[in-house]
Amino acid sequence: MKKTLILSTVLALLALNSFAQWTLQNPIPTGNSLKSVCFTDANTGYAVGDLGTIVKTIDGGTSWASQSSGTLFQLTSVFFTDANTGFAASYSIETFAYGPIFKTVNGGNTWACCSCDSIDTSGLTSIHFPDPNTGYAAVELQGIIKTTNGGRSWHYAAGPAMSRIKSIFFTGPDTGYAVGDSGTISKTTDGSLSWTTQYNEKWIVLNSVFFTDANNGYAAGYNIFGGGLILKTIDGGTHWTPSWNGPTYFASVFFTSASNGYAVGSTPGNNNGTILKTTDGGTTWTITHPATPNLYSVYFTDTNTGYSVGDGGTVLKTTDAGTSWNVQSSRVTTGTLTSVHFTDANTGHAVGWNDGSPVNTSTAGVPWVATSHYMNMSCNSVFFTDANTGFAAGVGCGEVQCWGFIDKTTDGGVTWTSVYTGGPWSSFNSVFFTDSNTGYAVSGDRTNVYTNGTILKTINGGIDWKIISSGSIHSLNSVFFADANTGFAVGYGGTILKTTN
């Protein structure tokens, strides 16, 4: 019954996605956090993350295109065995759901569950294939699952003795390592039939493990009392010794050779991502890029070219072995956008909160460009009467109080000037014009949304505004006119107002 429910959910999501005709324009390639990145060659790569996000590049990260995973589960790990065949592990700890493994055989054009008919899992954290047929996936709270037929079927194998498995890495079809909570590092040499604990430190969490050959490996994580940690082995895990201690909480470690390696993570307290590099096999590490925001995965396609992904869809790239990193993702604004208005098929304007910075486009949204700044002000609504003339309504706050405002632009949103300021604690929530001269704005009281709603009107293009209703209605959130005389306003308490004159 449980499996039937989840399969129905997945099919429903696939059906919904098939009708989706919306394309993300900001931020690019996604606003969802990316948890894992993998490349099949110098140009072709994949990154996966929150809400079932999968993005692909075929030009070395210059541009990325979204792919449909068919799930809203978090995707925690991605691994490709060849140019076309790849796997993505998903994470869910809900009692009514499980996190399946998704597989593609056509370079990500389509993804389908490859574990749904064979096994129930919950909380997949890592997936690794030592060869095209043999693959392993870590189920955080349950152990290890394994396939020997390229992912067509999966079965539970004996899991290592640790409370939460965070990462696995196999140096061959039978030999592999698992790391996780309580600083546990375990090893198998018989294809996950049995595991031996090699390292255990109660106050440590290890998030990533990587081996450069059969003997030399690294595990990265952090101490729960503070500080990052990288451990190293030179004897196949028999002994592990500290390679680095410092402030960064590490999420991923990757080596391009026996000497050159990278670790990425976050710096506690300021949520800044950090990249470390070693050129001497982990004897010393140096910070190469203090990035924002947090980073979760790092992958190199050759000794010089690498990628790191993280919060908010962040994608970084280096072409000089980590000396410098360039942002591959783009974000025209970080503010919460609240209103959008287009004057024709190509020309549009959007405004929002968290500084209210307007963004404009003259190319149907590819791209959007930030314009002037509203310092300490938040915009709730935008309306343009022609390509150049527009109005923005919102609220501005100083050190003591807030006040509503209506601003006007006559140069397509490049500059804005104030045309009306409301009283203390007012907030203008919506603006609408029926022609170039006649317009309406509605507002409310930020201190009591059930009183002091206001309707304003202008008949001279915003030069003068007259209060036509005030004080006896709830705060109003939106206004719309069907024609020059017929309009509606809605607000708190289920308020719906209509005018016919």
C-alpha positions, -999 to +999 in steps of 0.1 A: +000+000+000+028+024+009+046+017-024+014+022-044+008+056-027+043+068-036+042+056-071+009+073-076+024+105-062+054+103-085+031+097-115+009+126-105+040+149-103+052+137-137+018+145-151+018+180-136+054+186-149+043+176-184+019+206-185+043+231-169+051+259-193+070+282-169+107+289-173+128+303-144+144+336-153+158+346-119+179+333-103+197+312-129+199+282-131+177+278-100+169+293-066+169+260-049+200+248-030+222+224-050+236+195-030+257+175-055+275+180-088+289+156-113+304+159-148+306+132-175+331+151-196+347+186-198+314+202-210+286+181-197+276+182-161+247+178-137+237+193-104+209+182-081+193+196-050+161+207-032+126+201-044+138+175-070+160+201-088+181+188-116+201+212-139+224+202-168+251+221-187+265+211-220+289+241-223+311+238-193+288+256-169+282+287-190+245+279-192+223+254-174+189+239-183+164+224-159+154+188-162+123+172-147+130+146-120+093+139-113+097+144-076+097+171-050+120+152-027+154+167-020+180+151-043+212+146-023+236+128-046+242+124-084+264+099-101+269+091-139+285+058-151+287+070-187+276+099-209+240+088-209+234+068-177+231+085-144+215+081-110+202+106-084+194+097-048+165+114-030+159+120+006+127+117+027+123+107+063+085+110+063+067+080+076+043+079+046+070+083+020+103+070+009+132+085-011+137+065-043+167+064-067+160+080-101+178+069-132+183+083-167+196+065-198+194+094-222+216+121-206+189+134-183+162+140-209+140+117-188+144+104-153+124+075-138+125+057-105+147+026-107+142+014-071+105+016-067+097-019-077+124-036-056+129-018-023+116+008+001+142+033+013+141+064+035+167+091+035+192+084+008+223+105+013+250+092-011+253+070-043+284+056-059+291+032-087+326+016-089+316+001-123+286+004-146+268-026-131+278-024-094+264+004-074+258+013-038+236+039-021+236+049+016+203+050+034+210+073+063+191+055+090+189+020+075+222+009+059+234+002+024+215-009-007+232-024-037+226-032-073+246-056-095+226-050-127+231-013-134+203-002-112+175-024-126+170-039-091+183-031-056+186-051-024+197-043+011+232-053+020+247-054+055+252-018+067+280-004+088+275+002+125+268+039+126+237+059+135+236+080+103+255+073+071+264+105+053+287+094+024+301+063+007+330+058-017+341+025-034+376+020-047+365-012-064+334-035-069+339-049-034+359-025-014+343+006+000+341+031+028+312+048+047+313+078+070+287+095+092+277+105+127+298+098+158+329+103+136+325+067+123+345+054+094+337+018+083+351-003+055+339-033+035+360-057+014+333-081+004+308-060-014+289-048+017+283-083+032+302-071+063+317-039+076+346-031+100+347+001+120+381+018+115+375+051+132+351+064+158+350+098+176+318+106+194+317+144+189+325+144+152+302+143+121+318+132+088+300+143+057+322+132+028+348+105+020+371+103-011+400+080-020+427+087-046+438+050-048+434+018-028+454+032+002+451+070+003+419+085+014+403+115+031+372+121+052+358+156+059+333+170+084+332+189+116+333+187+154+298+194+169+315+217+195+329+239+166+355+236+139+360+216+107+380+185+104+397+165+076+411+131+083+436+112+061+447+075+057+476+061+038+470+025+046+435+018+033+418+031+064+437+011+091+448+044+106+433+078+102+451+110+113+440+147+113+449+165+081+433+198+089+415+215+117+398+249+114+366+270+114+350+255+082+323+228+085+331+206+055+305+191+033+325+176+004+361+166-004+376+158-039+411+151-052+423+154-087+456+136-080+476+121-051+487+156-042+460+181-052+427+182-034+398+204-024+373+206+004+342+228+005+318+238+032+305+267+053+319+289+080+298+289+112+283+321+123+282+340+089+270+312+066+298+319+041+309+291+019+346+283+019+369+263-004+402+249+008+430+235-014+460+212-008+490+206-031+509+182-009+484+154-002+467+171+027+498+181+047+488+217+044+456+234+033+450+270+022+417+289+017+413+297-020+378+312-020+356+325+008+323+324-011+287+332-002+266+312+004+273+278+019+288+252-005+278+215-004+297+197-032+329+200-053+338+181-085+368+184-110+368+174-146+406+176-149+435+190-129+425+226-136+387+227-141+364+223-112+329+232-100+313+238-066+276+242-058+256+253-028+228+274-013+204+294-035+215+277-067+251+289-064+275+275-091+312+283-090+338+273-116+376+274-116+399+269-146+432+275-128+432+246-103+413+266-077+434+297-076+403+317-086+366+308-088+340+325-110+303+325-103+284+307-131+249+313-116+232+347-119+208+366-096+196+400-107+180+406-072+178+388-039+147+407-028+113+391-025+095+402-057+058+411-051+044+425-083+051+424-121+036+444-150+042+443-187+034+471-212+040+448-242+052+414-250+088+423-243+088+452-218+082+444-182+089+456-147+089+439-113+092+453-078+096+437-043+106+437-007+140+436+011+151+470-004+124+470-031+149+471-059+130+473-092+141+451-121+132+457-157+133+437-190+130+448-226+136+414-240+107+393-226+126+385-194+160+373-209+176+390-191+162+411-163+183+442-152+183+459-118+176+496-118+175+522-091+175+514-054+148+519-028+168+520+004+148+509+034+116+507+013+096+478+002+074+478-029+041+460-030+027+469-064+038+482-098+017+495-128+028+511-161+005+532-182+029+532-212+064+521-219+079+550-199+054+560-173+048+538-143+039+539-106+051+518-076+034+516-043+047+503-010+060+511+025+092+528+037+106+525+072+129+547+091+144+543+126+112+552+144+082+546+121+070+535+087+049+553+060+032+544+028+044+558-005+035+561-042+064+568-066+064+576-103+088+570-132+088+587-166+119+570-180+109+533-180+119+527-144+154+541-146+146+568-120+117+572-096+103+603-077+078+604-049+043+616-057+025+608-025+034+599+011+009+584+035+005+588+072+025+571+100+023+532+098+004+533+065+013+509+037+002+512+001-005+477-012-018+481-047-019+506-076-040+505-108-046+529-137-075+528-161-058+553-185-028+576-185-044+601-161-068+581-139-055+558-113-063+543-079-042+531-049-053+512-018-036+511+016-038+498+051-026+504+086+004+483+096-005+485+133-041+474+129-052+457+097-089+459+107-091+497+106-079+526+085-082+512+051-078+539+025-086+544-012-069+572-032-076+585-067-057+607-092-071+622-124-039+640-135-014+612-139-004+610-103+004+647-097-024+650-071-041+622-051-074+625-033-087+603-005-121+590-016-126+564+012-109+562+046-111+550+082-142+529+082-129+498+063-103+471+068-069+474+054-070+468+016-046+447-003-055+449-040-075+471-065-086+463-100-108+480-126-127+461-153-134+494-172-133+531-165-161+530-140-163+495-126-137+486-100-131+463-071-109+464-039-103+435-015-087+433+019-086+419+054-117+404+071-130+392+037-136+427+026-148+431-010-157+466-023-171+476-056-176+509-075-196+516-106-189+553-108 
